[in-house]
């Protein structure tokens, strides 16, 4: 099932709307969870973000590419835009430092992310979505 246009827009605007996507990773030093203001929908099978901080999440991803991305927006649920205010995306990340996919992810970013300090040396983090679940465990993808 493809991602709805509504969900694509909500994810694109998540940071500015005050509902940032959180990325959970795990590595040798334990778990890490970090907000990602650059999260975008790459296509119906992938989410992506621009990894420019190059800290805990990147360290963990170099050991274990599995992630859980949490999108939480109760307002969208109350407004009838989403059936559930919690959506968890599970998948594996491919880190891409150059080439057409790297360029495409950068082109999908909002201008504030393209001009942010460190954007010029960022890494595209492309997540192949294995499954997406709502808060009750309903399979969305």
C-alpha angles and dihedrals in degrees: 000000000000122000111263120248087241092057091045090054093045091052092046091053096035097112096044091045091053097250103104121187113246121214119207119200136169130214145152092295093047136259126340130193121191137172114241114204092183098060113141138168105250093186138318092292101039143054120193142189137187109248105208103141091064094197134115099340093050092047090052094045091056087062101034122014095197117113142174115211116199122203112186122182119151091174090062088051093049090047090053095245093116130028090219130029092216125063123175120196117197123195151111126279127226113198111217121190101178145359137062098318090049089051093046093052089050090050091054093055122104113254092253089061094045091056099038119119108274095021092116092062097037127134122225110235107201115192119201102210110229094177142342124211134185123225092277094050095258109156111240098172 
